[in-house]
Amino acid sequence: MTKYFILTLSLAIILFTACNKKATPSADSHMDMLRKGRWRVSGGTLTVKLPNGKDTALNYMDWIQVCHRDDYFVFNTPTTGAVFNGGTTCTPGDPDSIALNWKFTDNDKYLSLYNSFHLYYSVTETILPFVFDTLQWTPNLVLDTIHGVNDTAEGYTRTVIVLDTIWNLHFDTTAVANTDIFNAPITNFTQNSFTLYFTLLAHYPDSTNHQTGQQNFGGVIVDTFPVIRQDTFKYKLTYTNY
């Protein structure tokens, strides 16, 4: 009798404990966290090719127009969202928001964004006309010159001067309108921030190996205009929930 009483009491204790134990809340999924936030680009890099063909990483924030740096986007439903004007407008009459579509794939590892106007910016890379490299400006202008061994025949006064020139590289910001981003890896995901990687097709000026337009200046062949080649701009952007 005592054994059965102990067994019954044990079962009662177990049931009482189970009934009074608080349920542990489950962690929010990436979709839940994304839909709870207002997300703004807070940093990142944009990697492009220089005219010599080598990659260089630019500070992405330098290429967002000031009037769009306070823009943010929200994800209202599992498929729809919008980009909102954060309060600073570029021109009168700008809309308060622009709709977009989105989706997660592969267990929320990849994010796709459609019609995401005003989210992304690129650069236009140009090489301005060459300029002469100078040794001094005052009191007299002195140009830096290079004399090859065949410039002047032996016994004669040197008359051919080869001017040493330099390229002037210039970047301009440009908006990428109505861009679709497919399956961009999304990492470091928390309720406060995440990082997104994606690429966009672009172009860059190639000035290497005489792949440029050329002109003859007094017998000297000078590269003047670079050819334009296809490039893939690489984005690594951090988004912050505020």
Phi, psi and omega in degrees: 000318180297321181297317180292325179295317179296318180296317179296318179297320179298316179296322179295319179297317181298315180295319180297317180296317181296322182289330185262356180286129180286137179288135177282121181296140180281149181291145178294143174284168177301323179295318178299314182294320181296320183284344179273348190254168166243115194251134180227142176293125183244352180176175177146182180230152174235116184260124181228168177267137172280168179302338177275003177089357181268144179287145172221141182263124178257151175288114187299326183297337179291343187253359174274127176302142184304321183289350179250000183290342177260007175294148177215163178229153180233156179243098189285316181232175178297355181224348185233155178196194180199152171262128184251142171290123185284000180127335178258120181259149177277318179222149177301141180090001175300139180292153178291330181206159177229127185289151174214166174240154183205166173196153173263151173221161177052060177057043175067023178274339184230140181241130175247138180232135183237141179056042187269061179295143179076002176271330190233146180227153181229184176233146170260119186257123181227152172250114180287161180311143185297155177234155180281137178278125184251146175273326176201155179255325182229153359286346178230148178285123179237119180271146174282127183234153176238127181249117177282165183293339182259011182297320187225135177290150182300133178091355181249160177284137182292127182236338181267124179243126176263115182280134176276116184245160177229151176276152176244102183276137184220137177245139173233141178283149178211139179281143176258105188274144172050049183270135173258126178251119185254126171050054176280126178300134180240125187227173177052042187278122170224178177293343184261333184195165171203165180241136183237136178243134174198170180231155175225142177287140181207196180218158176216153179277127182254116181249017184269153171054036177058032176275040185231167170294146184230150175228154181258114179250095178059039180091356179255124180274123182238133174288131184242313184233125181286155172280155181257125181242158180285142179226166173239108177285134183251126181250137170226102188242140175255132179246137182240138175273125184231000000 
